[in-house]
Amino acid sequence: MGGPETDITSISPSGDVRSGSQNIRVKIISGLSGAGKTIALRALEDVGYFCIDNLPAKLIESFLLTVTAGDKIRNIGIGIDIREKDFLGDAYQIFTGLRKLYNVEVLFFEAESEVMLRRYKETRRPHPIMSLDKSMSMDKAIEEEKSFLVSIRESADRIIDTSNYSPHQLRNIMTAHYAGLRAEQAINITIMSFGFKFGVPQNIDLLFDARFLPNPYFVPELKHMKGTDRAVADFVVEQDETREYMEHITKMLEFLVPRYIKEGRAYLVIGIGCTGGRHRSPAIVGELSKFIEEKLFLKPTVIHRDME
């Protein structure tokens, strides 16, 4: 996953010679119903991917051969879900074959069972499995779907837990990782502030805790402001502890980022957490964003998960 692209000539199982097929990016979107697959696929479409949902497995290779026959379509998104039950057991074999022909990344979306139940209650939509068995409970349908999708989950390059993300935040993350505007960057970096009391995001690569820093929440004139407001940001970043903390983080990033790039990593998610995600962590994210842009010469995407 995330390796450097190479221009090669490969031969498909049907004998077709494919020149430079590793320059064709294929994102296969799968996972639990209600975990954000549709949002992810639409986000890919928004940034220039040619997308199709619920494509029968036996048609994937012929579909790719058709849509990439010209020179215009080089980024493709394919949605696969529980409706393709007959294919799920062969997922590993099919994905292995596709990876020999294209630059394939399989993304598996999931969420905690309680979160899934809440989402279905809010939307009042039936689970796909329940349409086949009217007597099945929602809890049972979710667990059964998990068992059906084990082979795809094990074949995934990236498992994304969306339990703590709103639809808007998930769309932002997908856009940040796959937008064509960032394709020229050696690595796409996302920096996220969050509050520990609302749960730790599941898809963070580097996690830093800012809860030990002096808290603007206890300063009356700053309590109702945000970490992106100048007064709060100045209060946080001018503390001696913050200066030393930032020095350690930036030195670590100066060491790690070039090595991630050398490894061929496509994206990096950095999380900065404080208690509520409103004051300290957004202020730190703001400073860190400036450092990455000015010193590492990369344009990061900034997400404030819990800052209203």
C-alpha positions as CSV (number, residue, x, y, z in Angstrom):
1,M,0.0,0.0,0.0
2,G,1.2,3.5,-0.8
3,G,4.3,2.3,-2.7
4,P,5.8,4.4,-5.5
5,E,4.2,4.0,-8.8
6,T,6.1,2.4,-11.6
7,D,5.4,2.3,-15.3
8,I,5.3,-1.4,-16.2
9,T,3.8,-3.7,-18.8
10,S,1.7,-6.4,-17.4
11,I,-0.5,-9.2,-18.8
12,S,-4.0,-9.8,-17.7
13,P,-5.4,-13.3,-17.1
14,S,-7.2,-13.0,-20.4
15,G,-3.9,-12.4,-22.2
16,D,-4.2,-8.6,-22.7
17,V,-1.0,-6.6,-22.4
18,R,-1.4,-3.6,-20.2
19,S,1.2,-0.9,-20.6
20,G,1.7,1.4,-17.6
21,S,-1.3,-0.1,-15.8
22,Q,0.2,0.6,-12.4
23,N,-0.4,4.3,-13.1
24,I,-4.2,3.6,-13.0
25,R,-5.4,4.1,-9.4
26,V,-8.3,1.8,-8.3
27,K,-9.9,2.4,-4.9
28,I,-12.2,-0.4,-3.9
29,I,-14.6,0.8,-1.2
30,S,-16.2,-1.9,1.0
31,G,-17.3,-2.4,4.6
32,L,-20.3,-2.4,6.9
33,S,-23.6,-1.0,5.8
34,G,-24.0,2.4,7.4
35,A,-20.3,2.9,8.0
36,G,-19.8,5.6,5.4
37,K,-19.1,3.7,2.1
38,T,-21.5,5.9,0.1
39,I,-20.0,9.1,1.5
40,A,-16.5,7.8,0.7
41,L,-17.4,6.9,-2.9
42,R,-19.0,10.3,-3.4
43,A,-16.0,12.0,-2.0
44,L,-13.8,10.2,-4.5
45,E,-16.2,11.2,-7.3
46,D,-16.0,14.8,-6.1
47,V,-12.2,14.8,-6.5
48,G,-12.2,13.4,-10.0
49,Y,-12.5,9.6,-9.7
50,F,-14.8,7.7,-12.1
51,C,-17.0,5.8,-9.6
52,I,-19.4,2.9,-9.8
53,D,-21.3,1.2,-6.9
54,N,-22.2,-2.4,-6.4
55,L,-20.4,-3.7,-9.4
56,P,-20.6,-7.6,-9.7
57,A,-17.2,-9.0,-9.0
58,K,-16.9,-11.0,-12.2
59,L,-17.3,-7.7,-14.1
60,I,-14.6,-5.7,-12.3
61,E,-11.7,-6.6,-14.6
62,S,-13.6,-6.2,-17.8
63,F,-15.1,-2.9,-16.5
64,L,-11.6,-1.6,-15.8
65,L,-10.3,-2.7,-19.2
66,T,-13.2,-0.8,-20.8
67,V,-13.0,2.5,-18.9
68,T,-9.2,2.7,-19.1
69,A,-9.0,1.9,-22.8
70,G,-8.4,5.6,-23.6
71,D,-6.1,8.0,-21.9
72,K,-8.7,10.1,-19.9
73,I,-9.7,7.9,-17.0
74,R,-6.9,7.0,-14.6
75,N,-8.6,7.2,-11.2
76,I,-11.4,4.8,-10.5
77,G,-13.6,4.0,-7.4
78,I,-15.6,0.8,-7.1
79,G,-18.1,0.1,-4.3
80,I,-18.7,-3.4,-3.1
81,D,-21.0,-4.4,-0.2
82,I,-23.1,-7.2,1.3
83,R,-25.3,-7.4,-1.8
84,E,-22.4,-9.2,-3.5
85,K,-22.5,-12.1,-1.1
86,D,-21.7,-14.7,-3.7
87,F,-18.4,-12.9,-4.3
88,L,-17.2,-12.2,-0.8
89,G,-15.5,-15.6,-0.2
90,D,-13.3,-15.1,-3.3
91,A,-12.4,-11.5,-2.4
92,Y,-8.7,-12.2,-1.6
93,Q,-8.1,-14.1,-4.8
94,I,-9.9,-11.4,-6.9
95,F,-8.0,-8.5,-5.2
96,T,-4.7,-10.3,-5.6
97,G,-5.3,-10.6,-9.4
98,L,-6.3,-7.0,-9.7
99,R,-3.2,-5.8,-7.8
100,K,-1.0,-7.5,-10.4
101,L,-2.7,-5.3,-13.1
102,Y,-3.4,-2.0,-11.4
103,N,-2.5,0.3,-8.5
104,V,-5.2,-1.1,-6.2
105,E,-6.1,0.1,-2.7
106,V,-8.9,-1.6,-0.7
107,L,-10.5,0.5,1.9
108,F,-12.8,-1.2,4.5
109,F,-15.2,1.0,6.5
110,E,-16.6,0.0,9.8
111,A,-17.9,1.4,13.1
112,E,-18.7,0.3,16.6
113,S,-22.0,-1.7,16.8
114,E,-23.6,0.9,19.1
115,V,-22.8,3.6,16.6
116,M,-24.2,1.5,13.8
117,L,-27.5,0.9,15.7
118,R,-27.8,4.6,16.4
119,R,-27.3,5.6,12.8
120,Y,-29.9,3.1,11.6
121,K,-32.4,4.4,14.2
122,E,-31.7,8.0,13.1
123,T,-32.2,7.3,9.4
124,R,-35.0,4.7,10.0
125,R,-33.6,2.6,7.1
126,P,-33.7,-1.2,7.3
127,H,-30.4,-3.1,7.2
128,P,-29.8,-4.8,3.8
129,I,-29.8,-8.3,5.5
130,M,-33.1,-7.6,7.2
131,S,-34.7,-7.2,3.7
132,L,-34.0,-10.9,3.2
133,D,-35.1,-12.0,6.7
134,K,-37.9,-9.8,8.1
135,S,-37.7,-11.6,11.5
136,M,-34.0,-10.7,12.1
137,S,-33.2,-8.0,14.6
138,M,-30.9,-5.1,13.8
139,D,-28.2,-6.3,16.2
140,K,-28.2,-9.8,14.6
141,A,-28.1,-8.3,11.1
142,I,-25.0,-6.2,11.9
143,E,-23.2,-9.2,13.4
144,E,-24.1,-11.4,10.5
145,E,-22.8,-8.8,8.0
146,K,-19.5,-8.6,9.9
147,S,-19.1,-12.4,9.5
148,F,-19.9,-12.2,5.8
149,L,-17.3,-9.5,5.2
150,V,-14.4,-11.0,7.1
151,S,-12.5,-12.0,3.9
152,I,-12.7,-8.4,2.5
153,R,-11.6,-6.9,5.8
154,E,-8.6,-9.2,5.9
155,S,-7.7,-8.2,2.3
156,A,-8.0,-4.5,3.0
157,D,-5.0,-2.1,2.8
158,R,-6.6,0.3,5.1
159,I,-9.4,-0.2,7.7
160,I,-11.2,3.0,8.6
161,D,-13.3,3.2,11.8
162,T,-15.9,6.0,11.3
163,S,-17.4,5.8,14.8
164,N,-16.1,9.2,15.8
165,Y,-16.6,11.0,12.4
166,S,-19.5,13.0,11.1
167,P,-20.4,12.6,7.4
168,H,-18.8,16.0,6.8
169,Q,-15.6,15.0,8.5
170,L,-15.3,11.7,6.7
171,R,-15.8,13.5,3.4
172,N,-13.0,15.9,4.3
173,I,-10.6,13.1,5.2
174,M,-11.3,11.3,1.9
175,T,-10.8,14.5,0.0
176,A,-7.6,15.3,1.8
177,H,-6.1,11.9,1.0
178,Y,-7.2,11.5,-2.6
179,A,-7.8,15.0,-4.1
180,G,-5.9,15.4,-7.4
181,L,-4.8,18.8,-6.3
182,R,-2.5,17.2,-3.8
183,A,-1.2,14.5,-6.2
184,E,2.1,16.4,-6.7
185,Q,2.9,16.2,-3.0
186,A,5.2,13.4,-1.8
187,I,2.8,12.7,1.1
188,N,-0.6,14.1,2.1
189,I,-0.8,15.1,5.8
190,T,-3.9,15.6,7.8
191,I,-3.8,17.2,11.2
192,M,-6.8,16.6,13.5
193,S,-7.7,18.2,16.8
194,F,-10.1,16.3,19.0
195,G,-11.3,15.8,22.6
196,F,-10.4,12.7,24.5
197,K,-13.8,12.8,26.3
198,F,-15.4,12.2,23.0
199,G,-13.2,9.2,22.1
200,V,-9.9,8.8,20.3
201,P,-10.2,8.8,16.4
202,Q,-9.4,5.3,15.1
203,N,-7.4,6.2,12.0
204,I,-4.6,8.3,13.5
205,D,-1.0,7.4,12.7
206,L,0.7,9.8,15.2
207,L,-1.1,10.8,18.4
208,F,-0.1,13.6,20.8
209,D,-1.7,14.4,24.1
210,A,-2.0,18.1,25.0
211,R,-4.0,17.7,28.2
212,F,-1.1,18.6,30.4
213,L,-0.9,22.2,29.1
214,P,-2.6,25.1,30.9
215,N,-6.3,25.1,29.9
216,P,-7.9,28.3,28.6
217,Y,-11.2,26.9,29.6
218,F,-10.5,28.0,33.2
219,V,-9.7,31.6,32.1
220,P,-13.1,33.4,32.2
221,E,-12.4,35.7,29.2
222,L,-11.2,32.8,27.1
223,K,-13.6,30.0,28.2
224,H,-16.3,30.7,25.5
225,M,-13.8,31.2,22.7
226,K,-12.1,28.6,20.4
227,G,-8.6,27.5,19.9
228,T,-8.6,29.1,16.5
229,D,-9.3,32.5,18.0
230,R,-6.1,34.6,18.3
231,A,-6.4,35.3,22.0
232,V,-6.8,31.6,22.9
233,A,-4.0,30.5,20.4
234,D,-1.6,33.1,21.9
235,F,-2.5,31.9,25.5
236,V,-1.7,28.3,24.6
237,V,1.4,28.7,22.4
238,E,3.1,31.3,24.6
239,Q,3.3,28.9,27.6
240,D,6.8,27.6,28.3
241,E,5.4,24.0,28.4
242,T,3.9,24.5,24.9
243,R,7.1,25.9,23.4
244,E,9.1,22.8,24.7
245,Y,6.3,20.5,23.6
246,M,6.2,21.9,20.1
247,E,10.0,21.6,19.9
248,H,9.8,17.9,20.6
249,I,6.9,17.3,18.1
250,T,8.5,19.3,15.3
251,K,11.9,17.5,15.7
252,M,10.1,14.2,15.5
253,L,8.2,15.2,12.4
254,E,11.4,16.5,10.7
255,F,12.9,13.1,11.4
256,L,9.8,11.0,10.5
257,V,8.2,12.7,7.4
258,P,11.2,12.3,5.1
259,R,11.4,8.6,6.0
260,Y,7.7,8.1,5.5
261,I,8.1,9.6,2.0
262,K,11.1,7.4,1.3
263,E,9.0,4.4,2.3
264,G,6.4,5.4,-0.2
265,R,3.7,6.3,2.2
266,A,0.8,8.2,0.6
267,Y,-0.7,9.9,3.6
268,L,-0.2,10.6,7.3
269,V,-2.8,11.5,9.9
270,I,-1.6,13.3,13.0
271,G,-4.0,13.7,16.0
272,I,-3.6,16.3,18.8
273,G,-6.0,15.7,21.7
274,C,-7.0,17.7,24.7
275,T,-9.9,17.2,27.1
276,G,-12.8,18.7,25.0
277,G,-11.1,19.4,21.7
278,R,-12.0,23.1,21.7
279,H,-9.1,25.1,23.1
280,R,-5.6,23.6,23.4
281,S,-5.6,21.0,20.6
282,P,-6.9,23.3,17.9
283,A,-4.3,25.9,18.9
284,I,-1.5,23.3,18.7
285,V,-2.9,22.1,15.3
286,G,-2.7,25.7,14.0
287,E,0.9,26.1,15.0
288,L,1.8,22.6,13.7
289,S,0.1,23.3,10.4
290,K,2.3,26.5,9.9
291,F,5.4,24.5,10.7
292,I,4.6,21.7,8.2
293,E,3.9,24.3,5.5
294,E,6.9,26.5,6.1
295,K,9.6,24.0,7.1
296,L,8.5,20.7,5.5
297,F,7.1,22.5,2.4
298,L,3.9,20.4,2.5
299,K,0.3,21.7,2.5
300,P,-1.6,19.9,5.3
301,T,-5.3,19.4,5.7
302,V,-6.7,20.7,9.0
303,I,-9.7,19.1,10.7
304,H,-11.1,20.2,14.1
305,R,-13.3,17.2,15.0
306,D,-14.9,18.5,18.2
307,M,-14.7,22.2,18.0
308,E,-18.2,23.6,17.4
